[in-house]
Amino acid sequence: MDLAKQEQKNPMSVKEQLLQTIEQAPEPLLHEALNYLHYLLEKHFDELEEQQDREDLQLAREDLQHNCTVSLAHLKQELGL
């Protein structure tokens, strides 16, 4: 049975499913899974930071359009550079 069908039949939360699977997994696989989870978390936080940077840049651009000019020092300060 594929995972999608199992998830539809299983009313447990994702955390509950993970905990149940962890209990059954051998130690070497747990190390690999933990390393991969750390990688995914780091990637997620990097993506959030990049998204925030893009939003800050867009706000700076909009501010520039409304105010016509802004000093480079002010722009750098706005962007946290």
C-alpha positions as CSV (number, residue, x, y, z in Angstrom):
1,M,0.0,0.0,0.0
2,D,1.4,3.4,-0.9
3,L,2.0,6.2,1.7
4,A,-0.8,8.4,0.5
5,K,-3.4,5.7,1.1
6,Q,-1.9,4.9,4.5
7,E,-2.1,8.6,5.5
8,Q,-5.8,8.8,4.4
9,K,-6.7,5.8,6.6
10,N,-4.5,6.9,9.5
11,P,-6.1,9.5,11.7
12,M,-2.9,10.1,13.7
13,S,-1.1,13.4,13.4
14,V,2.2,13.6,11.5
15,K,4.1,13.9,14.8
16,E,2.3,10.8,16.1
17,Q,3.2,8.9,12.9
18,L,6.8,10.0,13.1
19,L,7.1,8.9,16.8
20,Q,5.5,5.5,15.9
21,T,7.9,5.1,13.0
22,I,10.9,6.1,15.1
23,E,10.1,3.4,17.6
24,Q,10.4,0.8,14.9
25,A,13.4,2.2,13.0
26,P,17.0,0.8,13.5
27,E,19.5,3.2,15.0
28,P,21.6,3.8,11.9
29,L,18.5,4.9,10.0
30,L,17.6,7.2,12.9
31,H,21.0,9.0,12.5
32,E,20.4,9.5,8.8
33,A,16.8,10.7,9.4
34,L,18.0,13.2,12.1
35,N,20.7,14.6,9.8
36,Y,18.2,15.0,7.0
37,L,15.7,16.7,9.3
38,H,18.4,19.1,10.4
39,Y,19.2,19.8,6.8
40,L,15.5,20.5,6.0
41,L,15.2,22.8,9.0
42,E,18.2,24.8,8.0
43,K,16.9,25.0,4.4
44,H,13.5,26.1,5.7
45,F,15.0,28.9,7.8
46,D,17.3,30.0,5.0
47,E,14.2,30.3,2.7
48,L,12.3,32.3,5.3
49,E,15.2,34.6,5.6
50,E,15.5,35.0,1.9
51,Q,11.8,35.7,1.7
52,Q,12.1,38.4,4.4
53,D,15.0,40.0,2.5
54,R,12.9,40.0,-0.7
55,E,10.0,41.6,1.1
56,D,12.3,44.2,2.7
57,L,13.7,45.0,-0.7
58,Q,10.3,45.4,-2.2
59,L,9.3,47.8,0.6
60,A,12.4,49.8,0.0
61,R,11.6,50.0,-3.7
62,E,8.1,51.1,-3.0
63,D,9.3,53.7,-0.6
64,L,11.8,54.9,-3.2
65,Q,9.0,55.3,-5.7
66,H,6.9,57.3,-3.3
67,N,9.7,59.5,-2.0
68,C,11.5,59.8,-5.3
69,T,15.0,59.7,-3.7
70,V,16.6,58.1,-0.8
71,S,20.3,58.1,0.3
72,L,22.3,54.9,-0.2
73,A,23.1,55.0,3.5
74,H,19.4,55.1,4.4
75,L,18.7,52.2,2.0
76,K,21.5,50.1,3.5
77,Q,20.2,50.9,6.9
78,E,16.6,49.8,5.9
79,L,18.0,46.5,4.5
80,G,20.2,45.9,7.5
81,L,23.4,46.0,5.5
